[in-house]
Each structure stands twice: as structure tokens, then as C-alpha cells.
Amino acid sequence: MPKTPGSGRKKGTPNKGVDINNPVVAELVVQEMRAREADPSKKMGREILSSAATMMMGLAARCQQAEKDPATNLPKDPAIRDTFFKALHQACVYAHWVAPYESPTFKAVHLALDQPKLPGDEAKVINLKIFDHSGNIVRDEILEE
């Protein structure tokens, strides 16, 4: 949709985004950082998710220790079996949520050999012939760039 004339922010009105250069905002950021240093028990979101995934894996491991059905190698008790699958699923969900913050993401890599040839990439071959005043070839060579 095209913008109508006169719409939008008026000239001189500051943007509503957080300005880290603003002294008040900068002081709030510093206070938050000092509070985290003072209280190490205050965990960040990725730490909480990682802990939750570990706890769910522990619960699934405890369920695996129950008496198993020899045919399926899963717990005999349906309630324990359901708890096992729910805990395992939840651990995978938490691990999926925390993965972007723990591991680097890998992008597609293209080898230089796969790139198409561009104009001018080919070697230029120059046939150089130098003649004397009578028309005889003095020098005859091939130059490549």
C-alpha cells in the first residue's frame, strides 16, 4: 500500500526503538548486568531450557529402568511407558529450542569449482610475430595471459 503524504513520524520525533546511546537506557543495562553478576543463580533462558532438557532426559532414563516387555524392550506398565515417551518428546522440544543458542549454524558451502565461468576468465592467447624491414619473421611466439 503506498504511503500517503503527511503520514508517519513527524520530523524531529525520536524513534521508539531502544537507544543504547541514551544515558538512562545505558544505566539500566549496566544495572541489569551488575545484578546478574551479584546473583549467579539468576539463569538466562538458554540455561533454563538446557536444564529442563537434562531433567526430562533424566526422567526418561528413570522410566527405562522399570521392568521391560521383552518383545518391545519398553516398560511393561502403560503409565510408565507414556511418561517415558512424553519426557523424551519434551526433552527433544527443549533441545530444539536451545540449539540455535548453543551451536553454530552451518550454511551451504559452494566450492570454487562449482562456480560458472565468467567472461574474461578464459586465458587469452596472443600470437606475436615480429618482422624486420624486409618482411622476414624475426620473432614468432605464443603468449598466454
C-alpha positions as CSV (number, residue, x, y, z in Angstrom):
1,M,0.0,0.0,0.0
2,P,1.5,3.4,-0.9
3,K,2.3,5.8,1.8
4,T,0.0,8.9,2.0
5,P,1.7,12.3,2.2
6,G,2.0,13.5,5.8
7,S,1.8,10.1,7.3
8,G,4.4,8.6,9.5
9,R,6.7,10.1,12.2
10,K,6.9,13.9,12.3
11,K,10.3,15.4,11.7
12,G,12.4,15.5,14.9
13,T,10.3,12.8,16.7
14,P,12.7,10.2,18.1
15,N,12.3,6.6,17.1
16,K,10.5,4.4,19.6
17,G,13.3,1.7,19.5
18,V,15.7,1.3,22.4
19,D,18.6,3.7,22.0
20,I,21.6,2.3,23.8
21,N,23.3,5.7,23.5
22,N,20.6,7.2,25.7
23,P,22.3,7.6,29.2
24,V,19.1,6.4,31.0
25,V,18.9,3.2,28.9
26,A,22.7,2.6,29.2
27,E,22.5,2.9,33.0
28,L,19.6,0.4,33.1
29,V,21.7,-2.1,31.0
30,V,24.6,-1.7,33.4
31,Q,22.4,-2.2,36.4
32,E,21.0,-5.4,34.9
33,M,24.5,-6.7,34.2
34,R,25.6,-5.9,37.8
35,A,22.5,-7.7,39.2
36,R,23.3,-10.8,37.2
37,E,26.9,-10.8,38.4
38,A,25.7,-10.3,42.0
39,D,23.1,-13.2,41.8
40,P,24.6,-16.1,39.9
41,S,21.5,-18.2,40.5
42,K,19.6,-16.0,38.1
43,K,19.8,-18.0,34.9
44,M,19.4,-17.0,31.3
45,G,16.7,-18.5,29.1
46,R,19.1,-20.9,27.3
47,E,20.4,-22.2,30.6
48,I,16.9,-22.8,31.9
49,L,16.0,-24.7,28.6
50,S,19.2,-26.7,28.8
51,S,18.5,-27.7,32.4
52,A,14.9,-28.6,31.6
53,A,16.0,-30.8,28.7
54,T,18.5,-32.5,31.0
55,M,15.8,-33.1,33.6
56,M,13.5,-34.6,31.0
57,M,16.2,-36.9,29.8
58,G,16.8,-38.0,33.4
59,L,13.1,-38.8,33.8
60,A,13.1,-40.8,30.6
61,A,16.2,-42.7,31.8
62,R,14.4,-43.5,35.1
63,C,11.4,-44.8,33.2
64,Q,13.8,-47.1,31.2
65,Q,14.9,-48.7,34.5
66,A,11.4,-50.1,35.0
67,E,10.5,-53.7,34.2
68,K,10.6,-54.1,30.4
69,D,8.5,-56.1,28.0
70,P,10.9,-58.5,26.2
71,A,9.1,-58.1,22.9
72,T,9.3,-54.3,22.7
73,N,12.1,-53.5,25.2
74,L,9.9,-50.8,26.6
75,P,8.4,-50.6,30.1
76,K,5.5,-53.0,30.8
77,D,3.4,-50.6,32.7
78,P,1.5,-48.3,30.3
79,A,1.7,-45.3,32.6
80,I,5.5,-45.5,32.8
81,R,5.7,-46.1,29.1
82,D,3.5,-42.9,28.4
83,T,5.7,-41.0,30.9
84,F,8.8,-42.2,29.1
85,F,7.6,-41.0,25.7
86,K,6.3,-37.7,27.0
87,A,9.6,-37.0,28.8
88,L,11.6,-37.9,25.7
89,H,9.5,-35.8,23.5
90,Q,9.7,-32.8,25.8
91,A,13.5,-33.2,26.1
92,C,13.7,-33.0,22.3
93,V,11.5,-29.9,22.2
94,Y,13.6,-28.1,24.8
95,A,16.8,-29.2,23.0
96,H,15.4,-27.9,19.7
97,W,14.6,-24.5,21.3
98,V,18.0,-24.1,22.8
99,A,20.1,-25.5,19.9
100,P,20.4,-22.1,18.0
101,Y,22.0,-20.5,21.1
102,E,24.5,-23.3,21.8
103,S,25.8,-24.4,18.4
104,P,26.8,-22.5,15.3
105,T,24.6,-22.8,12.3
106,F,26.1,-24.2,9.2
107,K,25.4,-22.5,5.9
108,A,25.7,-24.0,2.4
109,V,29.2,-24.0,1.1
110,H,29.9,-23.8,-2.6
111,L,33.2,-24.9,-3.9
112,A,35.1,-22.7,-6.3
113,L,34.9,-25.5,-8.9
114,D,31.1,-25.2,-9.0
115,Q,31.1,-21.6,-10.0
116,P,30.2,-20.7,-13.6
117,K,32.8,-19.2,-15.8
118,L,32.6,-15.5,-16.2
119,P,33.5,-13.6,-19.4
120,G,37.2,-12.9,-19.2
121,D,38.0,-15.9,-17.0
122,E,39.5,-17.8,-20.0
123,A,43.2,-17.4,-20.8
124,K,44.0,-15.1,-23.7
125,V,46.3,-16.4,-26.3
126,I,48.3,-13.9,-28.4
127,N,50.2,-14.9,-31.4
128,L,53.1,-12.5,-31.6
129,K,55.1,-12.1,-34.8
130,I,57.8,-9.5,-35.3
131,F,59.0,-8.8,-38.8
132,D,62.1,-6.9,-39.9
133,H,62.2,-4.2,-42.6
134,S,62.4,-6.7,-45.4
135,G,59.3,-8.7,-44.2
136,N,61.2,-11.7,-42.7
137,I,59.9,-13.1,-39.3
138,V,62.4,-12.1,-36.6
139,R,60.3,-13.4,-33.7
140,D,57.4,-15.8,-33.6
141,E,56.0,-16.8,-30.2
142,I,52.7,-17.5,-28.5
143,L,51.9,-15.5,-25.3
144,E,49.3,-16.6,-22.7
145,E,47.8,-14.4,-20.0
